Amino acid sequence: MNIKNKSNQTFKSGPNTQFNSCVGKNNPLSSSYLEGYKESVKVIYEKIIEDTHNLDTLIYPMLFCARHSIELFFKNSIIDISEINTSIDFPKLVNTHDLKNLWDTYKEYSLENFDYRFHSLVNKQEKLISDYFEIDATGQMFRYQYTKENKIHLEKFPHINIKNFYSRYQKLSELIDSVTELLENLKIEYKYGVHTDKLSREEIRQIAKELPNYKYWKEEKFNEEKEKIRQEYNLTNRKLSEAIDIIKNHYEFSSYIGIENKIRKVDVVKFANVYNYIKEYKSRTINKTELESFLKKEDKYILAIFAALIDFRKEIYYVEEFDKLVEKFYQDSYTKLIYILTTGTKIFRNLKDSLQIMNQITLLKSVEEN
């Protein structure tokens, strides 16, 4: 038999497609391995609690799955952190199974010059994860009965209470979920570039809230507040100035200091006119033909802004995405834009909510007065 040309009869799909698992490129979820091992811990634990007859045998795959889920979590998290703001020696990372080394790398990258929201989560994890270093640093303890030196594994731990183990693993698993969710959010947040090498987007937002109103910036009080902030965040004057420049030019953050960064190329009167015509159509004062006739004579860019504002609130974007959203809608036809501007029961609410979020006070007043 030519083994090279033999089809694999064990690892193949079957006629009952509901039992065909999607793996490899068929499964785009990068978290599948981690979630699989975490879920296996739960499934095995529940099986043991249901029937303790197999406790002394099922404990090994359960503990191995728990330990391996932690290793995968470290590797995934380090890679995610690397995508955000650093660089990692990936071959070295992939080839190691040493939990202590992985923890040290993870801790270093997550605490040093990285987002402060990470810090409390990492500190809570350490108390739970350190136990795994002691019992199984290299991933061999729960896989084999003997060491390479022919000594019995787990000699120092003759009894393991699975209820106590699972209780602590659940706490750790919840922290893993929190970190994973935070990293997913941070990958989105950081891609917009609203950060410095010292401050995250959220820290810049907090600084904006702490700064006095822009009209007081020429007074001595402003210098006093700046100095307090500089010391609080351990910044040089130049680094604080970088953050302040971001705040002044940001749709949302500028609202905290009393500055309105107006959406470019918007005529307030024309904006209000478009709003009024849509309102008249919705109240059936004018028909669709009359509305379309009016809107098709308007600047397409204003219609794109309306569409972006309606979609912005509905989909809940970051304000940094707004200008690109306008450009995207600007590429659409008048017919599609008119459809977006007239369809749905919440278009006026979404529009006003978006104007509020975007700190477009002037445009908001122009539509609230009508």
Secondary structure, 3 states (H helix, E strand, C coil): CCHHHCCCCCCCCCCCHHHCCCCHHHCCCCCHHHHHHHHHHHHHHHHHHHCHHHHHHHHHHHHHHHHHHHHHHHHHHHHHHHHHHCCCCHHHHHHCCCHHHHHHHHHHHHHCCCCHHHHHHHHHHHHHHHHHHHHCCCCCCCCCCECCCCCECCCCCCCCCHHHHHHHHHHHHHHHHHHHHHHHHHHHHHCCCCCCCCCCHHHHHHHHHHCCCHHHCCCHHHHHHHHHHHHHCCCCHHHHHHHHHHHHCCCCHHHHHCCCCCCCCCCHHHHHHHHHHHHHHHCCCCCHHHHHHHHCCCCHHHHHHHHHHHHHHHHCCCHHHHHHHHHHHHCCCHHHHHHHHHCCCCHHHHHHHHHHHCCCHHHHHHHHCC
